[in-house]
Amino acid sequence: MPNLKDIKNRIQSVENTKKITKAMKMVAAAKVKRAESTVKSARPFANELLSLFKTMLSKVDVSVPDGIIPERAIDNYRELLSLREVKSKGILVITSNKGLAGAYNANIIRAVNKEIEDNEAAGINTVLYVVGMKGAAAFKHITGAVKVAKVYTSVVDNPSSGAADMIAQDMAQSFVDGEIDDIKIITTHFNNMMSYSLTEQQLLPVNLDDVEAKELDPLMEFEPSPNSVLQAIVPMYLSNTIYQALLEASASELASRMTAMSAASNNAEEMITSLTINYNKARQAAITQELVEIVSGANAAKG
């Protein structure tokens, strides 16, 4: 017969867990609303910037010297837009700092591992730029033709354009220095408060087929030159694309945590119901056993 005290302690433990998961669900729900508003308001600018950038890229001959000497690697648009043999690929991996978000981090890490396997099969090295403690822990002891170049743990909870600039400059420097020949972002796309989708976005070299380029207005003039404008747009494209990815990831993580904590709360409620039934059954069995013993004792006394 189950011990009544053990069952009661188990019920109390599950109830305490349920209080925690409900609180975490409420916190995530409050945060995800703000994150949803931020990410949706940032999308129009990101889409328009990408369209304008690729329109200019399809019209401007970047191979023509313009006399511009960039001070930073991220301003060296000619090198950043150059096509070369891919010997090493850089991957920006965006995960979270905290767990309890369902399969959010596991899905991203699985996709990165698949990309690493594909690169190894093709004889290509992989350089990781990892955002978030979960990703850093997952790839801490990775070996083979894989290197973790940078880890960013302070940019996840509060994505900012400054953090995106820092990441973009680091990756641009590696690209210009020849350490990587390709840059991809593996992260998530926020769909709504109940779902997200895993995405792989090519950052460099630029794929002109991704977005339909618009026709430039014949009356549009670029001062001092189209190349100068392009030099200003390339860093903006890199930084803003990473910033948008950070926003999407933050909203997706909160949505995943809200869903996970909601499911955990429901499971706790079902477990409490089941344990309560078991407790009542055990208690009734104990009472019945006591009555049987009393009646048996009384009959024995009469005999």
C-alpha positions in Angstrom: 0.0 0.0 0.0 1.4 3.4 -0.9 2.6 5.6 2.0 0.1 8.4 2.5 2.8 10.8 3.7 4.9 10.2 0.6 2.0 10.8 -1.7 1.0 14.0 0.2 4.6 15.3 0.0 4.7 14.5 -3.7 1.4 16.5 -4.3 2.9 19.5 -2.4 6.1 19.3 -4.5 4.2 19.3 -7.7 2.0 22.2 -6.6 5.1 24.2 -5.8 6.5 23.4 -9.2 3.2 24.5 -10.8 3.4 27.9 -9.1 6.9 28.4 -10.6 5.9 27.3 -14.1 2.8 29.5 -14.0 4.9 32.5 -12.9 7.4 31.9 -15.6 4.7 31.6 -18.2 3.2 35.0 -17.1 6.6 36.7 -17.3 7.3 35.2 -20.7 3.9 36.2 -22.0 4.4 39.8 -20.8 7.9 40.0 -22.4 6.9 38.3 -25.7 4.3 41.0 -26.4 6.9 43.7 -26.2 9.3 41.6 -28.3 6.6 40.9 -30.9 5.9 44.6 -31.2 9.6 45.4 -31.6 10.4 42.7 -34.1 7.4 43.5 -36.3 8.1 47.2 -36.3 11.7 46.6 -37.4 10.9 44.3 -40.3 9.7 46.9 -42.8 13.0 48.8 -42.6 15.1 45.6 -42.7 13.2 44.4 -45.8 13.5 47.8 -47.6 17.2 48.1 -46.8 17.8 44.7 -48.1 15.9 45.4 -51.3 17.7 48.8 -51.9 21.1 47.2 -51.1 20.6 44.4 -53.7 19.2 46.8 -56.2 22.3 49.0 -56.0 24.6 45.9 -56.0 23.0 44.8 -59.2 23.6 48.2 -60.8 27.0 49.3 -59.5 30.2 47.8 -60.7 32.2 47.2 -57.5 35.3 46.1 -59.4 36.0 49.7 -60.6 38.5 51.4 -58.3 37.1 54.5 -56.6 40.0 55.7 -54.5 38.2 55.0 -51.2 40.5 53.7 -48.5 38.4 52.1 -45.7 39.6 52.4 -42.1 37.6 49.4 -40.8 37.1 46.0 -42.3 33.3 46.4 -42.3 33.7 49.5 -44.6 35.8 47.5 -47.1 32.8 46.7 -49.2 34.9 45.6 -52.2 36.5 42.7 -50.3 33.2 41.9 -48.5 31.4 41.6 -51.8 34.1 39.6 -53.5 33.5 36.0 -54.6 36.2 33.5 -53.8 36.8 29.9 -53.3 35.1 28.8 -50.0 37.7 27.1 -47.8 36.2 28.1 -44.5 32.6 29.0 -43.6 31.6 31.3 -40.7 28.3 30.6 -38.9 26.6 33.0 -36.6 24.7 30.8 -34.1 22.0 32.6 -32.1 20.8 30.7 -29.0 19.6 31.8 -25.5 21.2 32.3 -22.2 18.6 30.4 -20.3 16.9 27.0 -20.6 13.3 25.9 -20.0 12.3 27.0 -23.5 11.2 23.7 -24.9 13.2 22.4 -27.9 14.3 26.0 -28.9 18.0 25.6 -28.3 18.2 22.0 -29.2 16.7 22.7 -32.7 19.3 25.4 -33.4 22.2 23.3 -32.2 21.0 20.3 -34.2 20.9 22.5 -37.4 24.4 23.8 -36.7 25.8 20.3 -36.2 24.2 19.2 -39.5 25.9 22.2 -41.2 29.2 21.3 -39.7 28.9 17.7 -40.9 28.1 18.9 -44.4 31.1 21.2 -44.3 33.4 18.4 -43.2 32.1 16.2 -45.9 33.0 18.9 -48.5 36.4 19.5 -46.9 35.5 22.9 -45.6 36.4 24.3 -42.2 33.8 25.8 -39.9 34.3 28.9 -37.7 31.5 29.5 -35.2 30.4 32.9 -33.8 28.1 31.9 -30.9 25.5 34.1 -29.3 24.1 32.8 -26.0 25.3 30.6 -23.1 23.4 27.5 -24.3 25.2 27.6 -27.6 28.6 28.3 -25.9 28.1 25.3 -23.6 27.1 23.0 -26.6 30.2 23.9 -28.6 32.6 24.3 -25.8 34.5 21.1 -26.4 33.9 20.7 -30.1 36.9 19.3 -32.1 37.8 18.6 -35.7 37.8 21.2 -38.4 35.7 23.5 -36.3 36.7 26.5 -34.2 34.7 28.8 -31.9 36.0 32.2 -32.8 33.8 34.4 -30.6 31.2 34.0 -27.9 28.6 36.7 -27.1 26.6 36.2 -23.9 25.5 39.8 -23.1 23.5 40.6 -26.3 20.7 38.0 -26.0 18.4 39.3 -23.4 18.4 42.9 -24.7 19.2 43.0 -28.4 20.6 46.3 -29.6 22.0 47.8 -32.7 25.3 48.4 -30.9 25.6 44.7 -30.1 24.8 43.9 -33.8 27.5 46.3 -34.9 30.1 44.6 -32.7 29.3 41.2 -34.1 29.2 42.5 -37.7 32.6 44.1 -37.3 34.1 40.9 -35.8 32.8 38.8 -38.7 33.7 41.4 -41.3 37.3 41.5 -40.0 37.5 37.7 -40.2 36.2 37.8 -43.8 38.6 40.5 -44.9 41.5 38.8 -43.3 40.7 35.6 -45.2 39.8 33.5 -42.1 36.4 32.8 -43.5 35.0 33.0 -47.1 31.3 32.7 -46.3 29.0 33.9 -43.6 25.7 32.3 -42.6 23.2 33.0 -39.8 21.4 30.1 -38.1 18.6 31.3 -35.9 14.8 31.4 -35.7 12.1 33.4 -37.3 9.3 34.6 -35.0 5.9 33.7 -36.5 3.5 34.4 -33.7 3.2 34.0 -29.9 2.7 30.3 -30.4 5.3 29.3 -32.9 8.6 30.1 -34.6 10.6 28.5 -37.4 14.2 27.6 -37.9 16.0 29.7 -40.5 19.4 29.7 -42.3 20.2 33.1 -43.8 23.1 33.7 -46.2 24.9 37.0 -45.2 28.0 36.9 -47.3 28.6 36.5 -50.2 25.3 38.2 -51.1 22.8 36.1 -53.0 21.1 38.5 -55.4 18.3 35.9 -56.1 16.9 36.1 -52.5 15.2 39.4 -53.0 13.8 40.9 -56.1 15.7 44.0 -57.0 13.7 47.2 -57.7 14.3 49.4 -60.7 16.1 52.6 -59.7 14.5 55.9 -60.4 16.2 57.4 -63.5 16.2 60.7 -61.8 17.9 59.4 -58.7 21.4 60.6 -58.1 24.0 59.4 -55.7 26.3 61.9 -54.1 29.2 61.9 -54.1 29.1 58.6 -56.1 27.2 55.3 -56.2 30.3 53.6 -54.8 30.4 55.9 -51.8 26.7 55.2 -51.1 27.3 51.5 -51.4 30.2 51.7 -49.0 27.8 53.2 -46.4 25.0 50.7 -47.1 27.2 47.6 -46.8 28.0 48.0 -43.1 24.4 49.0 -42.5 23.2 45.9 -44.3 25.5 43.6 -42.3 24.7 45.2 -38.9 20.9 45.5 -39.5 20.6 42.0 -40.7 22.3 40.7 -37.6 20.2 43.1 -35.4 17.0 41.8 -37.0 18.2 38.2 -36.4 18.7 39.0 -32.7 15.3 40.5 -32.4 13.7 37.5 -34.2 15.6 35.1 -31.9 14.6 36.9 -28.7 10.9 36.9 -29.6 11.1 33.2 -30.6 12.8 32.2 -27.4 10.2 34.0 -25.3 7.4 32.4 -27.3 8.9 29.0 -26.9 9.4 29.5 -23.2 5.8 30.7 -22.8 4.5 27.6 -24.6 6.8 25.2 -22.7 5.8 26.7 -19.3 2.1 26.5 -20.3 2.5 22.8 -21.1 4.4 22.2 -17.9 1.7 23.9 -15.8 -1.0 21.7 -17.5 1.1 18.6 -16.9 1.5 19.5 -13.3 -2.2 20.0 -12.9 -2.9 16.5 -14.4 -0.2 15.0 -12.1 -1.8 16.6 -9.1 -5.2 15.2 -10.1 -3.7 11.7 -10.5 -1.8 11.9 -7.2 -4.9 13.1 -5.4 -6.9 10.1 -6.7 -4.1 7.8 -5.6 -4.0 9.5 -2.2 -7.7 9.1 -1.7 -7.6 5.5 -2.8 -4.7 4.8 -0.4 -6.5 6.6 2.4 -9.7 4.7 1.8 -7.8 1.4 1.8 -6.1 2.3 5.1 -9.5 3.1 6.6 -11.0 -0.2 5.3 -8.0 -2.1 6.7 -8.5 -0.6 10.1 -12.2 -1.4 10.1 -11.4 -5.0 9.1 -8.9 -5.3 11.9 -11.4 -3.9 14.4 -14.2 -6.2 13.3 -11.9 -9.2 13.3 -10.7 -8.3 16.8 -14.3 -7.9 18.1 -15.3 -11.3 16.6 -12.3 -12.9 18.1 -13.2 -11.5 21.6 -16.7 -12.8 21.3 -15.4 -16.3 20.4 
